Amino acid sequence: MLEVSIIPNGSGACPAPAARDRGLGSIPGMEPYASAGVDEQREQDVFARVMRPWLARTKVASPLVTSITGLASGYFATLMHIPPGPPLALTTDGVGTKILLAREAGRWEPVGIDCVANNVNDVICVGAVPLALLDYLATDRIEEDVLGAVARGLYLGAEQAGIAIPGGEIAQIGAMLAPAAGGPPMLDLVGTAIGALPPGREPVDGSRVRPGDVILALPSSGLHSNGYSLARRALAALSLDSEVPGTGQRLADALLEPTRVYVRAAEALWAAGVTPRGLAHISGGGLLNLARLAADVSYTLDALPPAPPVFGLIASAGQIPAATMYATFNMGTGFCVVVSPAEAPAASAALTDAGERPVVAGSVTERPGRYVSIPPAGLLGRGDAFAPAT
């Protein structure tokens, strides 16, 4: 019987507990996200206390699997080794309360794309190529037009990611969902993705990151699928038909912009002969996701892509401090690539050829503790929080 390995053996070990949000501690001063209904600190504490101990004890009975790395460590995806085939990458994620905005606006297609993007963007962080996704859709009732729009979104996301959606589940659980009488259906959408590590490619967990390495940032399209509980609270007094100041864009369009898919960008690196030392999907927790990389270093970001104007509207309307904004939202950066200085030009060129607009955002420093510093914003972060730098 195979025991699950929480920490891979050797120099490629992922930190356990997870670097970003389970075990590094936090810096005082963050405006509580719990006020918007998301108590991250309690989630992390309860997970570590009552869930992780049980999950870490799970075992695979089949001799087909020789090891599982990453389970319960909080990394972006888990690798399951089934020789002689390639290691398989597994991850799961949902769309979250962005669905409530989709419901209010009557636009369901974007959340289908989000479901795919959230998962495949995590799979590529371990160096794997996404292959397939299974979706789970829970709803209070079946409405053909809504399910058709969600499915089209799933298809569009799958096309961008180059994956199949060979199966899934629809669960009618109206008694468990908030009442939706008189309006569109209430639903939740979650996906589980599988990928594979190509022959000859070593897993990427960030353990090879070194001081002096270059951080390349890829722009986001907006909020992607994170921070919507806080965003909805901040913007509660505004109509979805309101204009985002200075853009001519409707608020609904800005908030429902689908999550970008970075699969093509990641594969462009490998095709160009670049070996990334760290890959980070900038999702919930914002740029603090860099601290999930295994190396005991820190990160300084002094030239990030510009944040779309909708972030400024959220901050001003909700009177949200910068520390909370950066600890909750991606703030204009959807993905980060860490490479050696020697490979930075080739990496930037490959990403540009793949249709990205990479920004040399900063560098890795030798400071231990996995801090994330953003000098232009005057912030220093660690764990799941930013605070004003002193």
C-alpha positions as CSV (number, residue, x, y, z in Angstrom):
1,M,0.0,0.0,0.0
2,L,1.4,3.4,-1.1
3,E,1.7,6.2,1.4
4,V,1.1,9.7,0.0
5,S,4.2,11.8,0.1
6,I,3.3,15.3,1.3
7,I,6.8,16.6,0.5
8,P,8.7,15.3,-2.5
9,N,12.1,13.7,-1.8
10,G,15.3,15.5,-2.7
11,S,16.1,19.0,-3.6
12,G,12.8,19.5,-5.4
13,A,10.8,19.5,-2.2
14,C,7.7,21.7,-1.9
15,P,7.3,23.4,1.4
16,A,4.7,21.9,3.7
17,P,2.7,23.6,5.0
18,A,2.1,25.6,1.8
19,A,4.2,28.7,1.4
20,R,1.4,31.2,0.6
21,D,-1.5,30.6,2.9
22,R,-0.9,27.7,5.3
23,G,1.9,28.1,7.7
24,L,4.1,31.2,7.0
25,G,2.2,33.4,9.4
26,S,1.0,36.8,8.5
27,I,1.7,40.5,8.9
28,P,-0.7,42.5,11.0
29,G,-2.6,45.3,9.4
30,M,-4.7,43.7,6.6
31,E,-8.3,44.9,6.4
32,P,-10.3,41.7,7.2
33,Y,-11.6,40.0,4.1
34,A,-13.9,38.2,6.5
35,S,-16.1,41.4,6.6
36,A,-17.1,40.4,3.1
37,G,-18.0,36.9,4.1
38,V,-14.6,35.2,3.4
39,D,-12.8,34.3,6.6
40,E,-9.5,33.2,5.1
41,Q,-7.6,33.0,8.4
42,R,-10.2,30.7,10.0
43,E,-10.3,28.6,6.8
44,Q,-6.5,28.1,7.0
45,D,-6.5,27.4,10.7
46,V,-9.3,24.9,10.5
47,F,-7.8,23.2,7.5
48,A,-4.5,22.8,9.2
49,R,-6.0,21.6,12.4
50,V,-8.8,19.2,11.4
51,M,-8.5,18.4,7.6
52,R,-4.8,18.2,6.7
53,P,-4.0,15.5,9.3
54,W,-6.6,13.2,7.8
55,L,-5.8,14.0,4.2
56,A,-2.1,13.4,4.8
57,R,-2.9,9.9,6.0
58,T,-4.6,8.8,2.8
59,K,-2.9,6.0,0.9
60,V,-3.1,4.4,-2.5
61,A,-3.7,0.6,-2.4
62,S,-2.8,0.0,-6.0
63,P,0.8,-0.8,-6.9
64,L,0.4,1.1,-10.2
65,V,1.1,4.4,-8.3
66,T,4.6,4.7,-7.0
67,S,4.3,8.2,-5.4
68,I,2.1,11.2,-5.1
69,T,3.8,14.5,-4.5
70,G,2.1,17.7,-3.3
71,L,-1.0,16.4,-1.6
72,A,-2.0,18.7,1.2
73,S,1.0,20.9,0.7
74,G,-1.0,23.6,-0.9
75,Y,1.0,23.8,-4.2
76,F,-0.8,24.6,-7.4
77,A,-1.2,21.0,-8.5
78,T,-0.4,17.5,-7.3
79,L,1.7,15.0,-9.3
80,M,0.8,11.3,-9.4
81,H,3.6,9.0,-10.6
82,I,2.4,5.9,-12.5
83,P,5.4,4.3,-14.3
84,P,6.2,3.7,-17.1
85,G,3.9,6.6,-18.1
86,P,4.5,10.3,-17.4
87,P,3.5,11.8,-14.0
88,L,0.0,13.0,-14.0
89,A,-0.9,16.5,-12.7
90,L,-4.2,16.9,-10.8
91,T,-6.0,20.0,-9.5
92,T,-9.4,21.3,-8.8
93,D,-11.0,24.7,-8.5
94,G,-14.3,26.5,-8.9
95,V,-15.5,29.9,-10.1
96,G,-16.8,31.3,-6.8
97,T,-19.1,34.2,-6.3
98,K,-18.4,35.7,-9.7
99,I,-21.3,33.4,-10.6
100,L,-23.7,35.8,-8.7
101,L,-22.7,38.6,-11.0
102,A,-23.1,36.4,-14.1
103,R,-26.6,35.6,-12.8
104,E,-27.5,39.2,-12.2
105,A,-26.2,40.2,-15.7
106,G,-27.7,37.2,-17.4
107,R,-24.3,36.3,-18.9
108,W,-23.2,32.8,-18.2
109,E,-20.6,32.1,-20.8
110,P,-17.7,33.8,-19.0
111,V,-17.9,31.6,-16.0
112,G,-17.5,28.5,-18.2
113,I,-14.2,29.9,-19.4
114,D,-13.2,30.8,-15.9
115,C,-13.8,27.2,-14.7
116,V,-11.4,25.9,-17.3
117,A,-8.8,28.7,-16.9
118,N,-8.6,28.5,-13.1
119,N,-7.7,24.8,-13.3
120,V,-5.4,24.7,-16.3
121,N,-3.4,27.7,-15.1
122,D,-2.7,25.7,-11.9
123,V,-1.7,22.6,-13.9
124,I,1.0,24.4,-15.9
125,C,2.7,25.7,-12.7
126,V,4.2,22.2,-12.2
127,G,5.5,22.0,-15.7
128,A,2.6,19.8,-16.9
129,V,0.6,20.0,-20.1
130,P,-3.2,20.1,-19.4
131,L,-5.1,17.3,-21.1
132,A,-8.7,17.2,-19.8
133,L,-11.2,18.6,-17.3
134,L,-14.3,17.2,-15.6
135,D,-16.9,19.7,-14.6
136,Y,-19.4,19.6,-11.7
137,L,-22.4,21.9,-12.0
138,A,-24.8,22.1,-9.0
139,T,-28.1,23.9,-9.6
140,D,-31.5,24.4,-8.1
141,R,-33.3,23.7,-11.4
142,I,-32.6,23.0,-15.1
143,E,-32.9,25.9,-17.5
144,E,-31.8,25.1,-21.0
145,D,-30.5,28.5,-22.0
146,V,-28.4,28.9,-18.9
147,L,-26.8,25.4,-19.1
148,G,-26.2,26.0,-22.8
149,A,-24.3,29.2,-22.2
150,V,-22.2,27.7,-19.4
151,A,-21.4,24.7,-21.7
152,R,-20.4,27.1,-24.5
153,G,-18.1,28.9,-22.1
154,L,-16.5,25.6,-21.1
155,Y,-16.0,24.8,-24.7
156,L,-14.3,28.1,-25.4
157,G,-12.0,27.7,-22.4
158,A,-11.1,24.2,-23.5
159,E,-10.3,25.4,-27.0
160,Q,-7.9,28.0,-25.6
161,A,-6.3,25.5,-23.3
162,G,-6.2,22.6,-25.9
163,I,-8.0,20.2,-23.6
164,A,-11.0,17.9,-23.8
165,I,-14.0,17.8,-21.4
166,P,-14.9,14.1,-21.6
167,G,-17.3,14.0,-18.7
168,G,-18.8,15.7,-15.7
169,E,-21.8,15.9,-13.4
170,I,-25.0,17.9,-13.1
171,A,-26.5,17.9,-9.6
172,Q,-30.0,19.2,-9.0
173,I,-29.8,20.2,-5.3
174,G,-32.3,23.1,-4.9
175,A,-32.8,22.4,-1.2
176,M,-29.1,23.1,-0.6
177,L,-28.8,26.3,-2.6
178,A,-30.1,29.8,-1.9
179,P,-33.6,30.3,-3.2
180,A,-33.8,31.6,-6.8
181,A,-37.5,32.0,-7.2
182,G,-38.5,34.6,-9.8
183,G,-35.0,34.8,-11.3
184,P,-32.4,32.8,-13.1
185,P,-31.3,29.5,-11.7
186,M,-28.8,29.4,-8.8
187,L,-25.7,27.3,-9.5
188,D,-22.2,26.5,-8.6
189,L,-19.5,25.4,-11.1
190,V,-16.3,23.5,-10.3
191,G,-13.7,21.7,-12.4
192,T,-11.1,19.1,-11.9
193,A,-8.2,19.1,-14.4
194,I,-5.6,16.5,-15.3
195,G,-2.4,17.0,-17.1
196,A,0.8,15.1,-17.8
197,L,4.5,15.9,-17.5
198,P,6.2,15.4,-21.0
199,P,9.0,12.9,-21.2
200,G,12.3,14.5,-20.2
201,R,10.8,17.5,-18.4
202,E,11.5,17.9,-14.7
203,P,8.7,19.0,-12.4
204,V,8.7,22.7,-11.5
205,D,8.1,23.6,-7.9
206,G,10.2,26.6,-7.4
207,S,13.0,24.9,-5.5
208,R,15.5,25.9,-8.2
209,V,14.7,29.6,-7.8
210,R,17.9,31.5,-6.9
211,P,18.7,35.1,-5.8
212,G,19.1,37.3,-8.8
213,D,16.6,35.4,-10.9
214,V,14.3,37.5,-13.1
215,I,10.5,37.7,-12.6
216,L,8.4,38.1,-15.7
217,A,4.8,39.1,-15.2
218,L,2.0,38.4,-17.7
219,P,-1.0,40.8,-17.6
220,S,-4.4,39.7,-16.4
221,S,-7.7,40.7,-18.1
222,G,-9.2,42.0,-14.9
223,L,-10.3,40.3,-11.7
224,H,-10.2,36.9,-13.3
225,S,-12.1,34.8,-10.7
226,N,-10.9,36.0,-7.4
227,G,-12.0,38.5,-4.8
228,Y,-15.6,38.8,-5.9
229,S,-17.1,38.7,-2.5
230,L,-15.1,41.8,-1.6
231,A,-15.6,43.4,-5.0
232,R,-19.4,42.9,-4.8
233,R,-19.5,44.5,-1.4
234,A,-17.4,47.5,-2.4
235,L,-19.5,48.1,-5.5
236,A,-22.9,47.3,-4.0
237,A,-24.2,50.9,-4.5
238,L,-23.4,50.9,-8.3
239,S,-25.4,49.5,-11.1
240,L,-23.8,46.9,-13.5
241,D,-24.7,49.4,-16.2
242,S,-22.4,52.0,-14.6
243,E,-19.3,53.1,-16.5
244,V,-15.9,52.3,-15.1
245,P,-14.5,55.9,-14.9
246,G,-12.3,56.9,-17.8
247,T,-12.8,53.7,-19.8
248,G,-16.2,53.9,-21.5
249,Q,-16.6,50.3,-20.3
250,R,-19.7,49.0,-18.5
251,L,-19.0,47.7,-15.0
252,A,-20.7,44.4,-16.0
253,D,-18.2,44.0,-18.8
254,A,-15.2,44.7,-16.6
255,L,-16.3,42.4,-13.9
256,L,-17.3,39.5,-16.2
257,E,-14.1,39.6,-18.3
258,P,-13.1,35.9,-18.4
259,T,-9.9,34.7,-16.8
260,R,-7.0,34.5,-19.2
261,V,-5.6,31.1,-20.2
262,Y,-1.8,30.9,-20.0
263,V,-1.2,27.4,-21.4
264,R,0.1,28.6,-24.7
265,A,2.5,31.0,-23.0
266,A,3.9,28.3,-20.7
267,E,4.4,25.8,-23.6
268,A,6.1,28.6,-25.6
269,L,8.8,28.7,-23.0
270,W,9.6,25.0,-23.2
271,A,9.5,25.1,-27.0
272,A,12.1,27.9,-27.0
273,G,14.4,25.8,-24.9
274,V,13.8,27.9,-21.7
275,T,13.6,26.0,-18.4
276,P,11.5,28.1,-16.0
277,R,12.7,27.9,-12.4
278,G,9.3,28.9,-11.0
279,L,5.7,29.3,-12.4
280,A,3.0,31.0,-10.3
281,H,-0.6,31.5,-11.1
282,I,-1.6,34.8,-9.6
283,S,-5.1,34.0,-8.3
284,G,-6.6,34.2,-4.8
285,G,-4.1,36.0,-2.6
286,G,-2.7,38.0,-5.5
287,L,1.1,38.3,-5.9
288,L,1.6,36.5,-2.6
289,N,1.2,33.4,-4.7
290,L,4.9,33.8,-5.5
291,A,5.6,32.7,-2.0
292,R,4.2,29.3,-2.8
293,L,7.4,28.5,-4.7
294,A,9.6,26.2,-2.7
295,A,12.9,28.1,-2.5
296,D,13.5,30.0,0.8
297,V,14.0,33.4,-0.9
298,S,12.0,36.6,-1.3
299,Y,10.7,38.6,-4.2
300,T,10.9,42.3,-5.1
301,L,8.4,43.6,-7.7
302,D,9.1,47.1,-8.9
303,A,7.6,47.3,-12.4
304,L,4.3,45.4,-12.6
305,P,1.9,45.5,-15.5
306,P,-0.7,48.3,-15.1
307,A,-3.8,47.4,-13.1
308,P,-7.0,47.8,-15.1
309,P,-9.1,50.7,-13.9
310,V,-11.8,48.5,-12.4
311,F,-9.4,47.8,-9.5
312,G,-9.2,51.6,-8.7
313,L,-13.0,51.8,-8.8
314,I,-13.2,48.9,-6.3
315,A,-10.7,50.5,-4.0
316,S,-12.3,53.9,-4.1
317,A,-15.9,52.8,-3.8
318,G,-15.2,50.4,-1.0
319,Q,-12.5,52.6,0.7
320,I,-10.2,49.5,0.6
321,P,-6.6,50.0,1.6
322,A,-3.8,49.0,-0.8
323,A,-2.7,46.2,1.5
324,T,-6.1,44.5,1.3
325,M,-6.3,45.1,-2.5
326,Y,-2.9,43.5,-3.2
327,A,-3.6,40.6,-0.8
328,T,-7.0,39.9,-2.4
329,F,-6.8,40.7,-6.2
330,N,-4.2,40.1,-8.9
331,M,-4.0,43.8,-9.5
332,G,-3.2,43.4,-13.2
333,T,-0.9,40.4,-13.1
334,G,-2.3,37.0,-13.9
335,F,0.8,34.8,-14.1
336,C,4.5,35.0,-13.2
337,V,7.5,33.2,-14.6
338,V,10.8,33.1,-12.8
339,V,13.9,32.4,-15.0
340,S,17.6,32.7,-14.7
341,P,19.1,36.1,-15.8
342,A,20.7,34.3,-18.7
343,E,17.4,33.0,-20.0
344,A,15.4,36.1,-19.4
345,P,15.7,37.5,-22.9
346,A,14.8,34.2,-24.6
347,A,11.9,33.8,-22.2
348,S,10.6,37.3,-22.9
349,A,10.9,36.8,-26.7
350,A,9.1,33.4,-26.5
351,L,6.2,34.9,-24.5
352,T,5.9,37.8,-26.9
353,D,5.8,35.5,-29.8
354,A,3.0,33.6,-28.1
355,G,0.9,36.7,-27.9
356,E,1.8,37.9,-24.4
357,R,3.0,41.3,-23.2
358,P,5.6,40.2,-20.6
359,V,6.9,42.8,-18.2
360,V,10.2,42.4,-16.4
361,A,8.5,42.9,-13.0
362,G,11.4,42.4,-10.6
363,S,13.9,39.9,-9.2
364,V,14.5,37.3,-6.5
365,T,16.4,38.4,-3.4
366,E,18.4,36.3,-0.9
367,R,16.3,37.3,2.0
368,P,14.8,34.1,3.6
369,G,11.2,33.9,4.6
370,R,9.4,34.1,1.2
371,Y,8.5,37.8,1.5
372,V,7.0,39.7,-1.4
373,S,7.9,43.4,-1.6
374,I,6.1,45.9,-3.9
375,P,8.1,49.1,-3.5
376,P,5.8,51.2,-5.8
377,A,2.9,50.4,-3.6
378,G,4.9,50.7,-0.4
379,L,4.0,47.2,0.6
380,L,5.7,44.2,2.1
381,G,3.9,40.8,2.2
382,R,4.3,37.4,3.8
383,G,1.9,34.5,4.3
384,D,-1.5,35.8,3.3
385,A,-1.2,39.5,4.0
386,F,0.5,42.7,2.9
387,A,1.3,45.6,5.2
388,P,2.9,49.0,4.7
389,A,6.7,48.6,4.3
390,T,8.7,50.2,7.1
